[in-house]
Structures are given as structure tokens and as C-alpha cells.
Amino acid sequence: MVSQPWEGKHVWIWVLSQAGPVNHLIRRAVDLGLSGILVKAWDGGTSGLFLEQLRQIIEPAHDAGLSIGAWGYSYGNNISGEVRAMEKALSAGADWLVIDAEDEYESREGKYKALQLGLQATRALGTGVVLGYTTFALPQYHENFPYEEFSSFCSVCLPQVYWAMMDLSLEEALTMCLRGLAKYKLPLAPVGQCFGEATPEEIIRFAGLAWAYGLKGISYYDWQHASEAQLQAIGRALYGRDGNHSSWSSASPGRQGAEGQGQSQAKGYLARLHKFLKRFKQDPCCFED
């Protein structure tokens, strides 16, 4: 049985209307063997039409046995608005949330913004909500991104392993991703590519490699840009709707699952946040560990 909503096989949706009629999309999702769908529900502090598309798909998805993750892009310049948008997504019926954090957090203030987002989200949502973050897959090339800070308050990391855009083979991209992120001690559910030049064979192989590594969940970005051949490949990519029951900790030493870690993560996070904010007030230009 799936114990976390990010386990199994999922597909991302940016604009629902461009992915097709809802009823057709739900039937197709079931045919593809998906465990759930990730639907954009906010952009910065704005919900608007994104929240409406989330509401459109929630009930039919749940009726079909699919989980719905709500995701939104974080700019870090309206944190209270972003947290309110997360609350609205949960009220609409989302099963879990994902923060999409990218370029805007690679600035000198990135750590501070991430910790502020974590503080407000933890206060508003509590520790019972499954909150993930998605970002660059290779921390080796993004030294200024606050992976540690996001990992301190999130339940899962969904790294964007878009191999066809990286000038790397699929195997190299995924291996580098897992090695680079292992030190943050957070469950990983990598996002594969189903747009652009990703071949059907690679899409299928991505699932096989992730399964062999013992990863409990994967997803593909994104439905509206996928060709029919790419969508068919997702359906042929073997990843049970009940997730992967092989041991992630044995596949990658030192790893632990998400179960039971929420309270300890929250305590450690709040302690780190207090220490960081104290330093920030003393010296706003100091962002070194």
C-alpha cells in the first residue's frame, strides 16, 4: 500500500485545459497506471485560475482512486501570499503540496527566504501536511541554492532530472542527482522528462533505474507538452501504483523514509531557523554556513 502520497508514478500538469478534457484525462491517467497527478494551484502569491483548475480535477481524480498533489512556483517575494495559496489548495482537497523553487533562491538572500517560507508554512500548515519541494537536480552545479534549508522543513525532494536538457546521459543525470542530494537525508522522488527530446525508451528506462535504486516514487513533467509517444511510454514504464517496496535505505546508505520524521524535522528546523535569523539580524550580509 502507498504510505505517502508521492509514492508510485505521477505526471505533472501546468495548464489543465491544455492537457485535455478532465474526464478524458482521468481515464487516461488510470490507463497509464498513475498513482496520482500533480496540478499547478498557485503562482507566487496568486491562486486565481490555477486554483480553479485544481478544483475542477479534485473530485473526479479522487473518485478514480488518484491522489492530487498541488504545486506552485515560489518567487520568495510574497511568502505570506504563497502560504495562503497553499492553504487554499488544501481546502480545495489537495492531498499534498509541492513548492517549485528555482532561480529566485540562488541569490544571497536565498537561505533567508527559504527559512522564512518554512517558518510560515510550518506555522500555518502544521507538521501533518506532506510538503515537498522540486528544484534543480544537480546541487553540484547550484551551490547557492538552499537545499539544506528546504530539506529541513519539507518531507520529500522532487529533483528535476531533465536529462535531455543536461547534455548528460539518463544514467549519468540520475546517478549524479542521487549522489549530490544524499547528504540532505530526505526521501527523493525524482521528476523525469516527458517533453522535448526525451525518447520513449529513455522515459521507460528512467522508471527502471529509479526502481532499481529503491526509490518509492517518480513523476514526469509534463502532460501538456508530452507527445502521444511519450505518454504511451509513461504507461509502459513499470512503477506500481502501490509504489516501490524495495528499501531506499539499503540502496543508498544513510537514507530514511518519511514516516515518523515530521516532528523531529520540525524541531530541528525551528532551532536552526532561530539561530540563523539571530545571525541575520546581526549581519544581514552574512549567508555563509
FENCOR-V573644 format. One record per helix or strand. SS is the DSSP state (~ for helix, > for strand). FROM is the first residue (numbers start at 1). LEN is the number of residues. If there is no record, write none. Layout:
((SS/FROM/LEN) (SS/FROM/LEN))
This chain:
((>/8/6) (~/16/3) (~/22/10) (>/36/8) (>/46/1) (~/48/16) (>/67/8) (~/79/14) (>/96/6) (~/103/3) (~/110/16) (>/131/6) (~/139/3) (~/147/7) (>/156/5) (~/163/3) (~/170/15) (>/187/2) (>/191/3) (~/200/13) (>/217/5) (~/223/3) (~/228/9) (~/248/4) (~/262/21))
